[in-house]
Structure formats: structure tokens, C-alpha cells
Amino acid sequence: MGFSIATWNINSVRLRMPIVEQFVLQARPDILCLQETKVPNELFPYAPLRALGYEHIIIHGQKGYHGVAIASRFPLTEDHRQDYCNVGDSRHISAIFERGGRRIRLHNFYVPAGGDEPDRAINPKFGHKLDFIEEMKKLHANAEQNTSAILVGDLNIAPLEHDVWSHKQLLKIVSHTPVETDGLIEVMKRGAWLDLMRQQVPESEKLYTWWSYRAKDWEAADRGRRLDHIWSSSDLGPHLQRIEILKAARGWDRPSDHVPVTAHFNL
């Protein structure tokens, strides 16, 4: 029995609902996880997602900033919203779904970007990001008995050398500084998480999910970063069939700077 999960920082779900619909009609994921929805709960666009077959939707939004959502063809139960760093931001949501006789906890994250200056002494946004990652170290893939786990989202860190277009040139750029990359790798290690994208693509190969709006010709320059991630508990690793990064979506009409990433499992 198979299922698929897609993750996408959509950068305003109401503004970009046309390309959400385009993606869903093309890729048809069973579960769609969105980040940076930028909409309060009462204005979330339930109707177009339900028209696409996503009857089960849980959201955690706020006006103009952040926001995460899970839209599923399967029932979702035991939904939870964790307030990381106790600042009231809508950056996490999770729920249980069942497939192939398994209970699976799905986490959807939007980690703070961290601003432009990688120094918490002069940039509180960077300090907030580091504090957020520190709290994530407490999240374990095997936290619930008889329950597998999947973690997806825009984690805003490209942890490995070939997750960026130039490791050397980006070592002092927020999203690839050593304090961030070491922190995210520690989140994975302490929580016993598998990096499913790198299970499919060797660490020696370049792998990107984000291309900056600032680039005049993003495709020709191809100066990307892998900021979007799909992790799982170890028991799901052998059941991963493939992962697809829809790079073409970066060139769609009014695109996000992130592209959707879809993991396919066979239980």
C-alpha cells in the first residue's frame, strides 16, 4: 500500500493557489504540507483544496506571517501545535494518519529564516533561529509508542556541503553557517531521524529546493540551496520508493522561491 507526501513553502497560499492547484493536478500527492501560508485560520482557502480531494485539513496560521497547513486525502487525528520559543508564531503543526496498518505522526515545520547577519549579538532573528533549532533537538522520531514519524518542511538550513551551490562562498551566509548546519545535523542525530532526500541522492551530488528571487536568471545561474527537507523514523526508510523535486515549478507564473518536494512510500 503506497502513499505520497509533498512539502512546499508556498509563500502566501491565497496568492499562489493557482500554482498549488497546478501542482496537485500534476503530482497528486496524498498529503500536501504547506509552509509560510501567511493567512489567519478564518481566511484559509479550504474550498479549493477540498475541491481537489483534500477533505482533511488542519491549519495553524497567522495574519501576514509564517503559517503551516496539512491537507490530506486520509483522515487526520491527534493534531498538535507546538509553540517553539514561546513567541506565539505559527511554525509547527502535526497530526496522526494511518496507512498500511501503521500509525504515522507527521510533523510540518517552518523554521525561522534568521535574517541576514549571522551574529545573534546584533541580529535577534538569528538568535531566535538558533534557539528554535536547539528546542528541535528534543524531538525524537520514536517519541510515541507503536508510531512511526515523518518530519517535513522548510527548515531554512542547507546542512551539507553539496546542499548549496558553493560551500566555500556560503559559509558566512545565513542558512549555511557552521553553527546552523551543525545544529540541524544534531537535531537529526539526537532525534534518530533519517534524511530521506539524501538516502536517495548521494551527499556528493548537488541537491537544491530553493532559488533566490534576487537572481536575474535563476535557472541559468542555478545558485540553489536545499532548504526543504523530508525526514522519517528509521522504520520507514526501507519503504521509501523515490523523492521528486519539481524544479520546473520555480519557473511557473508568480512562483514561490521554493519548489515542491514529494516523497513516495510503499508499505
N, C-alpha and C positions, 0 to 999 in steps of 0.2 A: 504494500500500500504506500503510495507516494504522496508527497506534498511539497509545496514550494513557498518560500518566504522572501519577499523583496523589502529592501530598505532604501529610503530615498530622503535626503534633505531637500524639500521642495521649495523652501524659501518663499513662503506665503501660499497656502493651499487654495485660497479663493482666487488669487490672481492666476495661479497656474493649474487650475482644474482642467482646462483643455488638454494639457500635456499629460496630466495624470490619467485622464480617460484614454489618451492615445497609447500610453504605456500599458495600461491594463488590458486594452483590447489586443495589443500585440503580444504581451508576455503572459497574461492570465495567471498571475500568482494567486495562490490560495489565501495568503495573508500578506497584507501591504502595511508596512510600518513607515510612517512619515515623521520627519522632524522639521523643526522651525516652521510650524504651521501658521504662527502669527495671528491667531484668531481666538477670541474668548469662546468658551464652550457653547453659549447660547447662539452663536453665529456660525458654528461649524457646518460645512456643507454635507450633511448626512444624505440628502436626497440623491445627488448624482452618484455617490458611492453605492448606495443601496440599489440604484438602477443598474449598476454594473455587477450586482450579485453579492455585494458585501453586506449581509444582513446584520452582522455582529460588529459593532463599532464601539470602542472605548477611547476616550479622549482626555487630555489634560492640557488645557490651553490657557492663554492669557492674551490680553489685547496688545497687538503690535510687536510682541517679542516671543521668542522661544516657542514652546508648544510641541507636544508629541501625540501621536494617534496610532491606534492599531485597528485596521479594518480587515475582517476575516469572513471567509465563507463557512468556517466552523464555529460552533458556539465558544464563547469566551467566558470563563468564570474566575472567581477569586482575584478580581482586578485590584491593583495596588499602585499607589503613587508615593514615591519616596522624595522627601524634601531635602535634597543634598545641600549641606552647608547651612540649612535653616534660614534661607533668604526668601523663600516663597516663590521661587522660579519654577516654571513648568518644564522640567527637563528629564523626567523619568516616568514611565508607566510600565506595568507588567500585568500579565494575566496567564491563566492556565487554559490550554486547549488539549484535546485528546486525539490521537491518531495512531492507528495500528496497535491498539491496546496499551499505548503509553500515555502517561500524563507528562506534559511538557510545559515548563514555565518559560514564557517568552518575555524578555526584558527589552525595552526600547529606550535608548538614551540619546540625549543631545547635550554633549559636554561643552562647557564654555569655550569660546574661541580663544580668549586670553589677551585680546588687544594686540598692539604692535610691538611693544617693548618687553623683552624677556627678562624683566627685573621687577620682582614684587615690591621692592622698596620704593619704586617710582611709578609703578603700574599696578593698581589694585586689581584690575581684571586678570592679570597674570597670576597674582597671588590666589585669587578665587579659583582659577583653573587648577592650580596645584593642590589646593585644599580639596577640591571636588575629586580629583584623582586619588588623593590619599584616602578619602572615605570609600571610594570604589574598591579599595583593596580588601575591604571587609566582605565583599560579595562573593560567595562561593557557588560554583556550578553545581555542587552536590548539597546545597543547603537544605533541601526538602526531601524527606524520605520517599523512595519509590517515585521520584520525579526527575526527569531529565531537564536540561535547561538549554536555552538559546539566548544569546545576547546580540542585539544588532543596534546600529545607529551611527550617527555622526559623532565620532569620538574626538574629532578635531586634532588628532595626533597621527603622524605618519611614523611609526615606530622603528622601521627597519631601513637599512642603507638604501635599498632599491625601491622603497616606498615613495621616494622623491626623485625629481629629475636630476638633482645634483646634491649628493650628500655633503660634500665639502662646502658648497656655497650656502647651504641652508642650515648649517649647524648653529647659527646665531639668529635664525628666523623662527618666530613662534610657530609651533606645530612640529618642529623637528629638533628643538634644542635637547641636549642630553638629559636635562632634568625632567623634561616631559616624556621623552622616549623611554628612559629608564623607569619612570613611574608607571607608564602604561604596561610595559613588559612585566613589571612587578604585580600589577593588577591581575594579569593573566596567570602568572606563576602561583601567586597565593590563592587565587580562586580556582585553580585547576581547570582553566579554560583552554580550549583548542582554538587556534586561529585558522578557521576553515578556509579562508581565501588562500593562505599560504600552504595549506595542506594540498591544494590543487595546483598552485603555481609556485615553483621553487623560489626561495629567497634571493637567488642570484638573478632573477628576472624582474624587470621593471613592472610595476603594477600601480595604476592610478585610478582614482574615482572622482577627482576634483581638478578643475582647471579654472584659473582665476578670471574674473570679469575684466581685470586690468589688462590682460593680454590682447593686443590688437588682432592677432590671428592665433587663437588658442590652439587650433589643430596643427598648424604648421610648426609652431614653437614647441608644442607638446610638453610644456613645463608643468607637469601634473604632480599631484600628491595623493597618496592613499589615506584619506581621512575617514572613510566609511568602512565599517567592519561588520563581520558576522563571525561570532564565536559560538562554541557549544560545549556541553559537558562531554567527557571522553567517550561515553557510550554511544553518542550519536555520530562520532567521527567516521566509523566504518560505513555508515548508511548515507553519507554524502555522495551524491551522484555527480554533480557538477555545480559550478558557480558561473554566472554570466554577468559581465559588466557591460551595460548598454552605453558605450561611449558615444554612439550616434545621438543620444538624447541631449548631449551638450550643444548640439547644433540645431535643435528644434526651435520653433518660434517662441520667443520670450522664455528662454530656458533658465533653469537653476544652474548654478556653477558646479553643483554635484550631479552625478548621474545615478540611476538606479542600479542596485546590485541584487541579484536573485540567487538564492541557494535552493537546489533541488535535492530532496531526500527520498530514499526508498526504504520503507520499513518492512 
